[in-house]
């Protein structure tokens, strides 16, 4: 995964085109670099899975 693809996937998640996003362990650092630069960063919730993958959801209200 490159940064352009990560940004595209975040946009799809944000606008409801996809309901969840699975990020593989090997793509996590690239993905996270894009994620933390988003203005609505606190709306994304990642749930770690066994093996190092993470499933992201977009929340309507920001997490605390």
N, C-alpha and C positions, 0 to 999 in steps of 0.2 A: 504494500500500500504506500502510495506517495501522498504528499500533503494536499495536492489538488483533489485526489479521490476522497481523502478524509474530509475535506471541506464540503465536497458535494454530498457525501453521506450524512454529514451533520445537518446540512440544509434540508435534505429529504426527511430526516427525523424531526427536525424543528417544524416543518410544514405538514406533517402527518402523512406523507407519502409512504413511509414505512413506520411500523409501530415500535420496532426494536431493532437494535443494531448489535451484531456480534463482532467483537474485535478480537482477533487471534493474538495470542501471547507475543508472537514475533512482530506484530504490527503495532503493539501497544504504545511504544515510545514515540513513534512518528505520529500516531493518532492523537496522543495526549498533547504533544506540542501544538497541534492545531486547536484542540479542544480548549485549552486554557487561555487562548487568545480571543475566544468568542465573548461578545459583550453580554450574552445571556448564559454564561458558563454555569451559573448556579441552577439553571433549569434542567441540566443534564444529570441523570443519576446513573452511575455505573454499579453493577452488581458482579462481583468477582465470582468466577466459576472454578471448580476444581480443575487444575491443570494450567491455570494462568490466563484463560480467556476471560473477557469481560462483556457483559450484556448491558447496553445503554438504553435508557428510556428518556423521553422528554417530558418534563413535568410542567403543568400550567402555572403552578406557583413555585417560586424558587425554594430550594432546600436551605436550611439554616446553616 
